[in-house]
Amino acid sequence: MSDITDLTARMVTLETTITFQDQAIEELNAALAEHFKQIEALKRELSNLGSQLRDVEAHPALAAVEPPPPHY
């Protein structure tokens, strides 16, 4: 009977471990998906900024003229 009790305890431990691992995998997957979205948004923003920079370099007159800082 002790063998069955030990086997049951081991199975419960394994099932508990698997449950926690499944939860951890789901959390990591959600975090990875969110990071992927953020990276894609940053890539789009970087692309837009690069395009704007190329436009300003090609046509300097398009650049906004900023007044000098107050300490000048």
All heavy atoms as TSV, in Angstrom:
chain	resi	resn	atom	element	x	y	z
A	1	MET	N	N	0.819	-1.188	0.000
A	1	MET	CA	C	0.000	0.000	0.000
A	1	MET	C	C	0.865	1.255	0.000
A	1	MET	O	O	0.484	2.255	-0.557
A	1	MET	CB	C	-0.907	-0.037	1.228
A	1	MET	CG	C	-1.898	1.056	1.254
A	1	MET	SD	S	-3.453	0.380	0.697
A	1	MET	CE	C	-4.527	1.627	1.195
A	2	SER	N	N	2.016	1.159	0.600
A	2	SER	CA	C	2.928	2.289	0.646
A	2	SER	C	C	3.379	2.689	-0.757
A	2	SER	O	O	3.568	3.869	-1.028
A	2	SER	CB	C	4.135	1.952	1.508
A	2	SER	OG	O	5.041	3.013	1.512
A	3	ASP	N	N	3.546	1.690	-1.628
A	3	ASP	CA	C	3.965	1.978	-3.001
A	3	ASP	C	C	2.903	2.791	-3.727
A	3	ASP	O	O	3.220	3.717	-4.473
A	3	ASP	CB	C	4.240	0.684	-3.769
A	3	ASP	CG	C	5.496	-0.026	-3.284
A	3	ASP	OD1	O	6.355	0.649	-2.675
A	3	ASP	OD2	O	5.603	-1.236	-3.522
A	4	ILE	N	N	1.637	2.454	-3.503
A	4	ILE	CA	C	0.551	3.183	-4.150
A	4	ILE	C	C	0.483	4.609	-3.614
A	4	ILE	O	O	0.289	5.565	-4.367
A	4	ILE	CB	C	-0.795	2.458	-3.960
A	4	ILE	CG1	C	-0.767	1.134	-4.730
A	4	ILE	CG2	C	-1.949	3.334	-4.426
A	4	ILE	CD1	C	-1.999	0.283	-4.535
A	5	THR	N	N	0.678	4.788	-2.338
A	5	THR	CA	C	0.675	6.116	-1.721
A	5	THR	C	C	1.827	6.948	-2.270
A	5	THR	O	O	1.648	8.125	-2.608
A	5	THR	CB	C	0.774	6.010	-0.188
A	5	THR	OG1	O	-0.275	5.180	0.284
A	5	THR	CG2	C	0.682	7.368	0.464
A	6	ASP	N	N	3.006	6.365	-2.373
A	6	ASP	CA	C	4.167	7.067	-2.920
A	6	ASP	C	C	3.928	7.447	-4.371
A	6	ASP	O	O	4.240	8.564	-4.798
A	6	ASP	CB	C	5.429	6.211	-2.815
A	6	ASP	CG	C	5.911	6.041	-1.382
A	6	ASP	OD1	O	5.472	6.824	-0.512
A	6	ASP	OD2	O	6.727	5.123	-1.152
A	7	LEU	N	N	3.371	6.518	-5.140
A	7	LEU	CA	C	3.079	6.774	-6.545
A	7	LEU	C	C	2.041	7.887	-6.689
A	7	LEU	O	O	2.190	8.780	-7.532
A	7	LEU	CB	C	2.592	5.493	-7.227
A	7	LEU	CG	C	2.354	5.570	-8.729
A	7	LEU	CD1	C	3.621	5.970	-9.461
A	7	LEU	CD2	C	1.837	4.243	-9.246
A	8	THR	N	N	1.038	7.864	-5.859
A	8	THR	CA	C	0.008	8.913	-5.882
A	8	THR	C	C	0.612	10.269	-5.540
A	8	THR	O	O	0.322	11.274	-6.192
A	8	THR	CB	C	-1.134	8.570	-4.904
A	8	THR	OG1	O	-1.675	7.304	-5.255
A	8	THR	CG2	C	-2.221	9.619	-4.934
A	9	ALA	N	N	1.450	10.296	-4.524
A	9	ALA	CA	C	2.098	11.550	-4.127
A	9	ALA	C	C	2.978	12.080	-5.254
A	9	ALA	O	O	2.983	13.287	-5.535
A	9	ALA	CB	C	2.917	11.339	-2.859
A	10	ARG	N	N	3.707	11.190	-5.922
A	10	ARG	CA	C	4.559	11.605	-7.045
A	10	ARG	C	C	3.717	12.145	-8.190
A	10	ARG	O	O	4.074	13.136	-8.821
A	10	ARG	CB	C	5.414	10.437	-7.517
A	10	ARG	CG	C	6.525	10.071	-6.515
A	10	ARG	CD	C	7.359	8.905	-6.979
A	10	ARG	NE	N	8.027	9.237	-8.241
A	10	ARG	CZ	C	8.542	8.339	-9.074
A	10	ARG	NH1	N	8.469	7.055	-8.799
A	10	ARG	NH2	N	9.143	8.711	-10.184
A	11	MET	N	N	2.588	11.493	-8.460
A	11	MET	CA	C	1.713	11.957	-9.535
A	11	MET	C	C	1.133	13.334	-9.220
A	11	MET	O	O	1.063	14.202	-10.089
A	11	MET	CB	C	0.591	10.944	-9.792
A	11	MET	CG	C	1.076	9.693	-10.493
A	11	MET	SD	S	-0.245	8.521	-10.824
A	11	MET	CE	C	-1.247	9.433	-11.964
A	12	VAL	N	N	0.732	13.542	-7.978
A	12	VAL	CA	C	0.198	14.839	-7.568
A	12	VAL	C	C	1.277	15.910	-7.731
A	12	VAL	O	O	1.018	17.010	-8.240
A	12	VAL	CB	C	-0.351	14.793	-6.121
A	12	VAL	CG1	C	-0.638	16.191	-5.593
A	12	VAL	CG2	C	-1.583	13.913	-6.056
A	13	THR	N	N	2.489	15.590	-7.325
A	13	THR	CA	C	3.597	16.531	-7.464
A	13	THR	C	C	3.850	16.858	-8.937
A	13	THR	O	O	4.020	18.021	-9.299
A	13	THR	CB	C	4.874	15.955	-6.818
A	13	THR	OG1	O	4.626	15.702	-5.439
A	13	THR	CG2	C	6.044	16.908	-6.955
A	14	LEU	N	N	3.856	15.844	-9.773
A	14	LEU	CA	C	4.066	16.069	-11.208
A	14	LEU	C	C	2.939	16.892	-11.826
A	14	LEU	O	O	3.190	17.802	-12.628
A	14	LEU	CB	C	4.208	14.732	-11.939
A	14	LEU	CG	C	5.497	13.968	-11.697
A	14	LEU	CD1	C	5.412	12.571	-12.319
A	14	LEU	CD2	C	6.686	14.722	-12.255
A	15	GLU	N	N	1.708	16.582	-11.461
A	15	GLU	CA	C	0.572	17.340	-11.987
A	15	GLU	C	C	0.625	18.798	-11.536
A	15	GLU	O	O	0.331	19.708	-12.318
A	15	GLU	CB	C	-0.738	16.687	-11.567
A	15	GLU	CG	C	-0.999	15.375	-12.288
A	15	GLU	CD	C	-2.233	14.639	-11.758
A	15	GLU	OE1	O	-2.778	15.041	-10.708
A	15	GLU	OE2	O	-2.633	13.669	-12.418
A	16	THR	N	N	1.015	19.019	-10.302
A	16	THR	CA	C	1.146	20.383	-9.792
A	16	THR	C	C	2.244	21.131	-10.547
A	16	THR	O	O	2.061	22.283	-10.953
A	16	THR	CB	C	1.462	20.370	-8.277
A	16	THR	OG1	O	0.437	19.644	-7.605
A	16	THR	CG2	C	1.558	21.766	-7.715
A	17	THR	N	N	3.363	20.461	-10.746
A	17	THR	CA	C	4.477	21.066	-11.484
A	17	THR	C	C	4.052	21.414	-12.906
A	17	THR	O	O	4.339	22.517	-13.398
A	17	THR	CB	C	5.683	20.111	-11.504
A	17	THR	OG1	O	6.079	19.832	-10.161
A	17	THR	CG2	C	6.853	20.717	-12.250
A	18	ILE	N	N	3.363	20.510	-13.557
A	18	ILE	CA	C	2.911	20.752	-14.929
A	18	ILE	C	C	1.954	21.938	-14.975
A	18	ILE	O	O	2.026	22.771	-15.883
A	18	ILE	CB	C	2.263	19.483	-15.524
A	18	ILE	CG1	C	3.339	18.434	-15.784
A	18	ILE	CG2	C	1.498	19.799	-16.798
A	18	ILE	CD1	C	2.795	17.069	-16.160
A	19	THR	N	N	1.070	22.023	-13.993
A	19	THR	CA	C	0.116	23.137	-13.948
A	19	THR	C	C	0.857	24.464	-13.843
A	19	THR	O	O	0.551	25.419	-14.574
A	19	THR	CB	C	-0.860	22.974	-12.769
A	19	THR	OG1	O	-1.564	21.743	-12.938
A	19	THR	CG2	C	-1.835	24.119	-12.694
A	20	PHE	N	N	1.838	24.545	-12.948
A	20	PHE	CA	C	2.612	25.780	-12.805
A	20	PHE	C	C	3.417	26.074	-14.072
A	20	PHE	O	O	3.541	27.231	-14.492
A	20	PHE	CB	C	3.531	25.716	-11.579
A	20	PHE	CG	C	2.806	25.934	-10.289
A	20	PHE	CD1	C	2.796	24.954	-9.314
A	20	PHE	CD2	C	2.139	27.121	-10.031
A	20	PHE	CE1	C	2.126	25.147	-8.115
A	20	PHE	CE2	C	1.469	27.337	-8.833
A	20	PHE	CZ	C	1.455	26.344	-7.864
A	21	GLN	N	N	3.954	25.052	-14.708
A	21	GLN	CA	C	4.708	25.264	-15.946
A	21	GLN	C	C	3.797	25.737	-17.067
A	21	GLN	O	O	4.169	26.619	-17.846
A	21	GLN	CB	C	5.449	23.987	-16.344
A	21	GLN	CG	C	6.629	23.690	-15.451
A	21	GLN	CD	C	7.346	22.401	-15.829
A	21	GLN	OE1	O	6.833	21.583	-16.577
A	21	GLN	NE2	N	8.543	22.238	-15.290
A	22	ASP	N	N	2.604	25.179	-17.156
A	22	ASP	CA	C	1.638	25.642	-18.160
A	22	ASP	C	C	1.293	27.108	-17.947
A	22	ASP	O	O	1.228	27.889	-18.901
A	22	ASP	CB	C	0.357	24.803	-18.115
A	22	ASP	CG	C	0.524	23.423	-18.726
A	22	ASP	OD1	O	1.517	23.204	-19.455
A	22	ASP	OD2	O	-0.349	22.561	-18.476
A	23	GLN	N	N	1.100	27.484	-16.700
A	23	GLN	CA	C	0.787	28.882	-16.383
A	23	GLN	C	C	1.966	29.779	-16.753
A	23	GLN	O	O	1.775	30.848	-17.343
A	23	GLN	CB	C	0.460	29.042	-14.895
A	23	GLN	CG	C	0.104	30.460	-14.500
A	23	GLN	CD	C	-0.193	30.583	-13.012
A	23	GLN	OE1	O	-0.176	29.598	-12.276
A	23	GLN	NE2	N	-0.457	31.791	-12.573
A	24	ALA	N	N	3.173	29.358	-16.433
A	24	ALA	CA	C	4.360	30.148	-16.758
A	24	ALA	C	C	4.512	30.298	-18.274
A	24	ALA	O	O	4.833	31.382	-18.775
A	24	ALA	CB	C	5.610	29.504	-16.161
A	25	ILE	N	N	4.253	29.237	-19.009
A	25	ILE	CA	C	4.357	29.289	-20.469
A	25	ILE	C	C	3.332	30.272	-21.034
A	25	ILE	O	O	3.643	31.062	-21.931
A	25	ILE	CB	C	4.191	27.884	-21.079
A	25	ILE	CG1	C	5.430	27.045	-20.777
A	25	ILE	CG2	C	3.952	27.954	-22.580
A	25	ILE	CD1	C	5.281	25.570	-21.110
A	26	GLU	N	N	2.112	30.242	-20.515
A	26	GLU	CA	C	1.077	31.179	-20.977
A	26	GLU	C	C	1.477	32.626	-20.692
A	26	GLU	O	O	1.294	33.501	-21.536
A	26	GLU	CB	C	-0.268	30.860	-20.312
A	26	GLU	CG	C	-0.908	29.602	-20.817
A	26	GLU	CD	C	-1.252	29.656	-22.295
A	26	GLU	OE1	O	-1.708	30.709	-22.779
A	26	GLU	OE2	O	-1.044	28.634	-22.982
A	27	GLU	N	N	2.017	32.870	-19.506
A	27	GLU	CA	C	2.455	34.225	-19.154
A	27	GLU	C	C	3.609	34.674	-20.040
A	27	GLU	O	O	3.640	35.824	-20.499
A	27	GLU	CB	C	2.853	34.290	-17.688
A	27	GLU	CG	C	1.676	34.152	-16.732
A	27	GLU	CD	C	2.092	34.011	-15.282
A	27	GLU	OE1	O	3.305	34.026	-14.984
A	27	GLU	OE2	O	1.186	33.875	-14.433
A	28	LEU	N	N	4.558	33.789	-20.285
A	28	LEU	CA	C	5.681	34.128	-21.160
A	28	LEU	C	C	5.203	34.375	-22.587
A	28	LEU	O	O	5.685	35.290	-23.265
A	28	LEU	CB	C	6.733	33.015	-21.133
A	28	LEU	CG	C	7.522	32.893	-19.841
A	28	LEU	CD1	C	8.348	31.609	-19.852
A	28	LEU	CD2	C	8.417	34.104	-19.638
A	29	ASN	N	N	4.256	33.573	-23.051
A	29	ASN	CA	C	3.709	33.756	-24.385
A	29	ASN	C	C	3.019	35.113	-24.514
A	29	ASN	O	O	3.191	35.815	-25.508
A	29	ASN	CB	C	2.732	32.628	-24.719
A	29	ASN	CG	C	2.288	32.665	-26.154
A	29	ASN	OD1	O	3.081	32.880	-27.054
A	29	ASN	ND2	N	0.996	32.455	-26.376
A	30	ALA	N	N	2.244	35.496	-23.503
A	30	ALA	CA	C	1.569	36.792	-23.515
A	30	ALA	C	C	2.589	37.931	-23.514
A	30	ALA	O	O	2.431	38.916	-24.249
A	30	ALA	CB	C	0.631	36.911	-22.317
A	31	ALA	N	N	3.624	37.805	-22.710
A	31	ALA	CA	C	4.661	38.838	-22.663
A	31	ALA	C	C	5.392	38.928	-23.999
A	31	ALA	O	O	5.668	40.030	-24.490
A	31	ALA	CB	C	5.654	38.546	-21.535
A	32	LEU	N	N	5.677	37.794	-24.592
A	32	LEU	CA	C	6.356	37.781	-25.886
A	32	LEU	C	C	5.495	38.430	-26.963
A	32	LEU	O	O	5.992	39.222	-27.775
A	32	LEU	CB	C	6.701	36.341	-26.276
A	32	LEU	CG	C	7.511	36.147	-27.542
A	32	LEU	CD1	C	8.865	36.831	-27.427
A	32	LEU	CD2	C	7.676	34.666	-27.820
A	33	ALA	N	N	4.206	38.138	-26.959
A	33	ALA	CA	C	3.301	38.747	-27.937
A	33	ALA	C	C	3.248	40.257	-27.757
A	33	ALA	O	O	3.268	41.013	-28.740
A	33	ALA	CB	C	1.908	38.135	-27.807
A	34	GLU	N	N	3.198	40.718	-26.507
A	34	GLU	CA	C	3.178	42.159	-26.244
A	34	GLU	C	C	4.486	42.819	-26.688
A	34	GLU	O	O	4.474	43.892	-27.278
A	34	GLU	CB	C	2.929	42.422	-24.752
A	34	GLU	CG	C	2.839	43.880	-24.397
A	34	GLU	CD	C	1.713	44.612	-25.102
A	34	GLU	OE1	O	0.663	43.994	-25.360
A	34	GLU	OE2	O	1.889	45.811	-25.399
A	35	HIS	N	N	5.604	42.164	-26.429
A	35	HIS	CA	C	6.896	42.712	-26.868
A	35	HIS	C	C	6.974	42.765	-28.382
A	35	HIS	O	O	7.510	43.723	-28.950
A	35	HIS	CB	C	8.049	41.889	-26.291
A	35	HIS	CG	C	8.239	42.086	-24.829
A	35	HIS	ND1	N	8.771	41.129	-24.016
A	35	HIS	CD2	C	7.960	43.133	-24.017
A	35	HIS	CE1	C	8.812	41.584	-22.769
A	35	HIS	NE2	N	8.318	42.788	-22.758
A	36	PHE	N	N	6.442	41.763	-29.045
A	36	PHE	CA	C	6.431	41.756	-30.502
A	36	PHE	C	C	5.630	42.941	-31.026
A	36	PHE	O	O	6.068	43.629	-31.952
A	36	PHE	CB	C	5.850	40.437	-31.029
A	36	PHE	CG	C	5.805	40.361	-32.524
A	36	PHE	CD1	C	6.963	40.138	-33.253
A	36	PHE	CD2	C	4.601	40.523	-33.204
A	36	PHE	CE1	C	6.928	40.075	-34.634
A	36	PHE	CE2	C	4.558	40.464	-34.583
A	36	PHE	CZ	C	5.719	40.238	-35.304
A	37	LYS	N	N	4.480	43.230	-30.412
A	37	LYS	CA	C	3.668	44.382	-30.826
A	37	LYS	C	C	4.439	45.683	-30.625
A	37	LYS	O	O	4.416	46.573	-31.483
A	37	LYS	CB	C	2.366	44.436	-30.029
A	37	LYS	CG	C	1.365	43.376	-30.392
A	37	LYS	CD	C	0.128	43.502	-29.510
A	37	LYS	CE	C	-0.823	42.346	-29.695
A	37	LYS	NZ	N	-1.974	42.418	-28.784
A	38	GLN	N	N	5.112	45.790	-29.489
A	38	GLN	CA	C	5.883	47.004	-29.204
A	38	GLN	C	C	7.032	47.168	-30.197
A	38	GLN	O	O	7.300	48.278	-30.672
A	38	GLN	CB	C	6.417	46.970	-27.778
A	38	GLN	CG	C	5.350	47.120	-26.727
A	38	GLN	CD	C	5.891	46.961	-25.313
A	38	GLN	OE1	O	7.038	46.588	-25.108
A	38	GLN	NE2	N	5.053	47.250	-24.323
A	39	ILE	N	N	7.701	46.082	-30.520
A	39	ILE	CA	C	8.811	46.141	-31.475
A	39	ILE	C	C	8.299	46.564	-32.839
A	39	ILE	O	O	8.913	47.399	-33.526
A	39	ILE	CB	C	9.557	44.798	-31.540
A	39	ILE	CG1	C	10.354	44.585	-30.260
A	39	ILE	CG2	C	10.467	44.724	-32.764
A	39	ILE	CD1	C	10.940	43.197	-30.096
A	40	GLU	N	N	7.172	46.007	-33.270
A	40	GLU	CA	C	6.595	46.380	-34.565
A	40	GLU	C	C	6.223	47.858	-34.586
A	40	GLU	O	O	6.468	48.550	-35.569
A	40	GLU	CB	C	5.379	45.502	-34.891
A	40	GLU	CG	C	5.737	44.080	-35.221
A	40	GLU	CD	C	6.691	43.958	-36.403
A	40	GLU	OE1	O	6.445	44.586	-37.453
A	40	GLU	OE2	O	7.701	43.251	-36.273
A	41	ALA	N	N	5.644	48.367	-33.496
A	41	ALA	CA	C	5.294	49.786	-33.415
A	41	ALA	C	C	6.554	50.651	-33.474
A	41	ALA	O	O	6.580	51.680	-34.161
A	41	ALA	CB	C	4.501	50.066	-32.140
A	42	LEU	N	N	7.594	50.235	-32.771
A	42	LEU	CA	C	8.854	50.983	-32.796
A	42	LEU	C	C	9.498	50.959	-34.177
A	42	LEU	O	O	10.072	51.957	-34.619
A	42	LEU	CB	C	9.812	50.442	-31.742
A	42	LEU	CG	C	9.420	50.741	-30.291
A	42	LEU	CD1	C	10.302	49.959	-29.333
A	42	LEU	CD2	C	9.506	52.226	-30.013
A	43	LYS	N	N	9.396	49.829	-34.875
A	43	LYS	CA	C	9.928	49.749	-36.231
A	43	LYS	C	C	9.203	50.725	-37.151
A	43	LYS	O	O	9.833	51.410	-37.959
A	43	LYS	CB	C	9.788	48.329	-36.793
A	43	LYS	CG	C	10.792	47.341	-36.281
A	43	LYS	CD	C	10.533	45.981	-36.937
A	43	LYS	CE	C	11.485	44.920	-36.493
A	43	LYS	NZ	N	11.197	43.625	-37.132
A	44	ARG	N	N	7.867	50.788	-37.030
A	44	ARG	CA	C	7.096	51.728	-37.859
A	44	ARG	C	C	7.484	53.160	-37.545
A	44	ARG	O	O	7.678	53.980	-38.440
A	44	ARG	CB	C	5.596	51.524	-37.635
A	44	ARG	CG	C	5.029	50.306	-38.328
A	44	ARG	CD	C	3.499	50.294	-38.301
A	44	ARG	NE	N	2.949	50.298	-36.951
A	44	ARG	CZ	C	2.766	49.229	-36.195
A	44	ARG	NH1	N	3.066	48.028	-36.659
A	44	ARG	NH2	N	2.261	49.335	-34.987
A	45	GLU	N	N	7.618	53.465	-36.255
A	45	GLU	CA	C	7.988	54.822	-35.852
A	45	GLU	C	C	9.380	55.179	-36.367
A	45	GLU	O	O	9.602	56.281	-36.873
A	45	GLU	CB	C	7.929	54.954	-34.333
A	45	GLU	CG	C	8.136	56.367	-33.843
A	45	GLU	CD	C	7.926	56.503	-32.341
A	45	GLU	OE1	O	7.320	55.606	-31.731
A	45	GLU	OE2	O	8.382	57.520	-31.793
A	46	LEU	N	N	10.312	54.250	-36.250
A	46	LEU	CA	C	11.670	54.491	-36.745
A	46	LEU	C	C	11.670	54.701	-38.250
A	46	LEU	O	O	12.357	55.589	-38.768
A	46	LEU	CB	C	12.579	53.318	-36.376
A	46	LEU	CG	C	14.045	53.441	-36.766
A	46	LEU	CD1	C	14.674	54.675	-36.134
A	46	LEU	CD2	C	14.799	52.189	-36.372
A	47	SER	N	N	10.877	53.920	-38.945
A	47	SER	CA	C	10.775	54.073	-40.394
A	47	SER	C	C	10.211	55.449	-40.748
A	47	SER	O	O	10.709	56.128	-41.655
A	47	SER	CB	C	9.898	52.972	-40.971
A	47	SER	OG	O	9.736	53.149	-42.353
A	48	ASN	N	N	9.174	55.867	-40.028
A	48	ASN	CA	C	8.583	57.187	-40.276
A	48	ASN	C	C	9.583	58.307	-39.984
A	48	ASN	O	O	9.679	59.272	-40.752
A	48	ASN	CB	C	7.325	57.381	-39.428
A	48	ASN	CG	C	6.183	56.510	-39.878
A	48	ASN	OD1	O	6.151	56.035	-41.018
A	48	ASN	ND2	N	5.230	56.277	-38.989
A	49	LEU	N	N	10.310	58.178	-38.899
A	49	LEU	CA	C	11.308	59.196	-38.552
A	49	LEU	C	C	12.421	59.238	-39.597
A	49	LEU	O	O	12.901	60.315	-39.971
A	49	LEU	CB	C	11.879	58.936	-37.167
A	49	LEU	CG	C	10.929	59.220	-36.001
A	49	LEU	CD1	C	11.550	58.756	-34.687
A	49	LEU	CD2	C	10.582	60.687	-35.943
A	50	GLY	N	N	12.840	58.059	-40.064
A	50	GLY	CA	C	13.860	58.011	-41.107
A	50	GLY	C	C	13.373	58.673	-42.376
A	50	GLY	O	O	14.118	59.420	-43.035
A	51	SER	N	N	12.128	58.440	-42.724
A	51	SER	CA	C	11.542	59.062	-43.913
A	51	SER	C	C	11.491	60.581	-43.756
A	51	SER	O	O	11.826	61.322	-44.679
A	51	SER	CB	C	10.142	58.494	-44.136
A	51	SER	OG	O	9.538	59.107	-45.241
A	52	GLN	N	N	11.072	61.035	-42.574
A	52	GLN	CA	C	11.030	62.477	-42.320
A	52	GLN	C	C	12.421	63.091	-42.392
A	52	GLN	O	O	12.602	64.181	-42.953
A	52	GLN	CB	C	10.406	62.763	-40.955
A	52	GLN	CG	C	8.930	62.459	-40.879
A	52	GLN	CD	C	8.388	62.635	-39.463
A	52	GLN	OE1	O	9.090	63.107	-38.558
A	52	GLN	NE2	N	7.139	62.244	-39.259
A	53	LEU	N	N	13.411	62.399	-41.851
A	53	LEU	CA	C	14.787	62.900	-41.878
A	53	LEU	C	C	15.295	63.005	-43.315
A	53	LEU	O	O	15.918	63.988	-43.693
A	53	LEU	CB	C	15.699	62.001	-41.047
A	53	LEU	CG	C	17.170	62.406	-40.978
A	53	LEU	CD1	C	17.322	63.806	-40.399
A	53	LEU	CD2	C	17.959	61.402	-40.180
A	54	ARG	N	N	14.999	61.976	-44.113
A	54	ARG	CA	C	15.424	62.028	-45.520
A	54	ARG	C	C	14.746	63.186	-46.254
A	54	ARG	O	O	15.358	63.870	-47.061
A	54	ARG	CB	C	15.129	60.700	-46.212
A	54	ARG	CG	C	16.102	59.587	-45.821
A	54	ARG	CD	C	15.898	58.336	-46.671
A	54	ARG	NE	N	14.623	57.663	-46.392
A	54	ARG	CZ	C	14.395	56.870	-45.351
A	54	ARG	NH1	N	15.362	56.644	-44.476
A	54	ARG	NH2	N	13.212	56.304	-45.179
A	55	ASP	N	N	13.470	63.443	-45.940
A	55	ASP	CA	C	12.760	64.559	-46.562
A	55	ASP	C	C	13.408	65.887	-46.190
A	55	ASP	O	O	13.597	66.761	-47.039
A	55	ASP	CB	C	11.288	64.571	-46.138
A	55	ASP	CG	C	10.486	63.447	-46.761
A	55	ASP	OD1	O	10.982	62.811	-47.722
A	55	ASP	OD2	O	9.359	63.194	-46.277
A	56	VAL	N	N	13.755	66.046	-44.909
A	56	VAL	CA	C	14.374	67.295	-44.457
A	56	VAL	C	C	15.763	67.452	-45.078
A	56	VAL	O	O	16.142	68.551	-45.492
A	56	VAL	CB	C	14.440	67.342	-42.914
A	56	VAL	CG1	C	15.331	68.477	-42.433
A	56	VAL	CG2	C	13.043	67.473	-42.332
A	57	GLU	N	N	16.516	66.350	-45.167
A	57	GLU	CA	C	17.848	66.428	-45.776
A	57	GLU	C	C	17.748	66.767	-47.253
A	57	GLU	O	O	18.577	67.500	-47.786
A	57	GLU	CB	C	18.597	65.112	-45.579
A	57	GLU	CG	C	19.056	64.896	-44.155
A	57	GLU	CD	C	19.683	63.524	-43.932
A	57	GLU	OE1	O	19.454	62.600	-44.746
A	57	GLU	OE2	O	20.410	63.372	-42.934
A	58	ALA	N	N	16.738	66.258	-47.924
A	58	ALA	CA	C	16.570	66.520	-49.349
A	58	ALA	C	C	16.036	67.929	-49.594
A	58	ALA	O	O	16.351	68.542	-50.612
A	58	ALA	CB	C	15.629	65.492	-49.965
A	59	HIS	N	N	15.238	68.435	-48.672
A	59	HIS	CA	C	14.630	69.762	-48.826
A	59	HIS	C	C	14.785	70.543	-47.518
A	59	HIS	O	O	13.848	70.614	-46.723
A	59	HIS	CB	C	13.144	69.634	-49.170
A	59	HIS	CG	C	12.870	68.760	-50.344
A	59	HIS	ND1	N	13.139	69.145	-51.633
A	59	HIS	CD2	C	12.376	67.498	-50.425
A	59	HIS	CE1	C	12.809	68.172	-52.466
A	59	HIS	NE2	N	12.355	67.154	-51.745
A	60	PRO	N	N	15.953	71.153	-47.291
A	60	PRO	CA	C	16.193	71.843	-46.011
A	60	PRO	C	C	15.182	72.947	-45.729
A	60	PRO	O	O	14.936	73.280	-44.574
A	60	PRO	CB	C	17.595	72.428	-46.168
A	60	PRO	CG	C	18.221	71.645	-47.261
A	60	PRO	CD	C	17.117	71.179	-48.148
A	61	ALA	N	N	14.573	73.500	-46.752
A	61	ALA	CA	C	13.601	74.575	-46.529
A	61	ALA	C	C	12.364	74.059	-45.797
A	61	ALA	O	O	11.634	74.842	-45.185
A	61	ALA	CB	C	13.194	75.190	-47.863
A	62	LEU	N	N	12.119	72.759	-45.842
A	62	LEU	CA	C	10.962	72.189	-45.155
A	62	LEU	C	C	11.157	72.111	-43.645
A	62	LEU	O	O	10.194	71.979	-42.897
A	62	LEU	CB	C	10.665	70.774	-45.682
A	62	LEU	CG	C	10.238	70.661	-47.137
A	62	LEU	CD1	C	10.066	69.188	-47.509
A	62	LEU	CD2	C	8.949	71.422	-47.380
A	63	ALA	N	N	12.404	72.202	-43.193
A	63	ALA	CA	C	12.689	72.120	-41.757
A	63	ALA	C	C	12.127	73.347	-41.056
A	63	ALA	O	O	12.220	74.462	-41.543
A	63	ALA	CB	C	14.190	72.013	-41.519
A	64	ALA	N	N	11.507	73.146	-39.934
A	64	ALA	CA	C	10.957	74.261	-39.161
A	64	ALA	C	C	12.109	75.073	-38.587
A	64	ALA	O	O	13.078	74.528	-38.068
A	64	ALA	CB	C	10.073	73.738	-38.042
A	65	VAL	N	N	11.988	76.379	-38.705
A	65	VAL	CA	C	13.011	77.262	-38.156
A	65	VAL	C	C	12.674	77.501	-36.694
A	65	VAL	O	O	11.611	78.002	-36.364
A	65	VAL	CB	C	13.048	78.601	-38.931
A	65	VAL	CG1	C	14.068	79.543	-38.323
A	65	VAL	CG2	C	13.316	78.347	-40.398
A	66	GLU	N	N	13.598	77.117	-35.837
A	66	GLU	CA	C	13.381	77.286	-34.411
A	66	GLU	C	C	14.138	78.510	-33.925
A	66	GLU	O	O	15.280	78.739	-34.320
A	66	GLU	CB	C	13.871	76.048	-33.648
A	66	GLU	CG	C	13.066	74.811	-33.914
A	66	GLU	CD	C	13.501	73.656	-33.026
A	66	GLU	OE1	O	14.017	73.914	-31.922
A	66	GLU	OE2	O	13.334	72.516	-33.462
A	67	PRO	N	N	13.518	79.298	-33.077
A	67	PRO	CA	C	14.252	80.439	-32.531
A	67	PRO	C	C	15.352	79.952	-31.600
A	67	PRO	O	O	15.262	78.844	-31.059
A	67	PRO	CB	C	13.181	81.220	-31.744
A	67	PRO	CG	C	12.120	80.205	-31.442
A	67	PRO	CD	C	12.166	79.199	-32.568
A	68	PRO	N	N	16.385	80.733	-31.420
A	68	PRO	CA	C	17.460	80.305	-30.527
A	68	PRO	C	C	16.953	80.222	-29.084
A	68	PRO	O	O	15.997	80.901	-28.716
A	68	PRO	CB	C	18.524	81.401	-30.669
A	68	PRO	CG	C	17.812	82.569	-31.241
A	68	PRO	CD	C	16.631	82.040	-31.994
A	69	PRO	N	N	17.601	79.399	-28.287
A	69	PRO	CA	C	17.197	79.296	-26.880
A	69	PRO	C	C	17.330	80.635	-26.171
A	69	PRO	O	O	18.100	81.510	-26.603
A	69	PRO	CB	C	18.170	78.279	-26.292
A	69	PRO	CG	C	18.774	77.594	-27.458
A	69	PRO	CD	C	18.690	78.504	-28.618
A	70	PRO	N	N	16.608	80.852	-25.090
A	70	PRO	CA	C	16.599	82.148	-24.397
A	70	PRO	C	C	17.956	82.611	-23.888
A	70	PRO	O	O	18.177	83.794	-23.722
A	70	PRO	CB	C	15.641	81.945	-23.229
A	70	PRO	CG	C	14.976	80.649	-23.430
A	70	PRO	CD	C	15.722	79.896	-24.477
A	71	HIS	N	N	18.880	81.714	-23.651
A	71	HIS	CA	C	20.164	82.134	-23.080
A	71	HIS	C	C	21.103	82.706	-24.125
A	71	HIS	O	O	22.207	83.122	-23.801
A	71	HIS	CB	C	20.828	80.988	-22.312
A	71	HIS	CG	C	21.214	79.831	-23.183
A	71	HIS	ND1	N	20.302	78.871	-23.580
A	71	HIS	CD2	C	22.396	79.456	-23.733
A	71	HIS	CE1	C	20.907	77.964	-24.335
A	71	HIS	NE2	N	22.178	78.293	-24.436
A	72	TYR	N	N	20.714	82.808	-25.400
A	72	TYR	CA	C	21.586	83.405	-26.418
A	72	TYR	C	C	21.396	84.871	-26.507
A	72	TYR	O	O	20.494	85.510	-26.472
A	72	TYR	CB	C	21.318	82.764	-27.805
A	72	TYR	CG	C	22.061	81.467	-27.966
A	72	TYR	CD1	C	21.436	80.237	-27.784
A	72	TYR	CD2	C	23.410	81.463	-28.329
A	72	TYR	CE1	C	22.115	79.050	-27.955
A	72	TYR	CE2	C	24.090	80.265	-28.486
A	72	TYR	CZ	C	23.438	79.075	-28.305
A	72	TYR	OH	O	24.119	77.910	-28.463
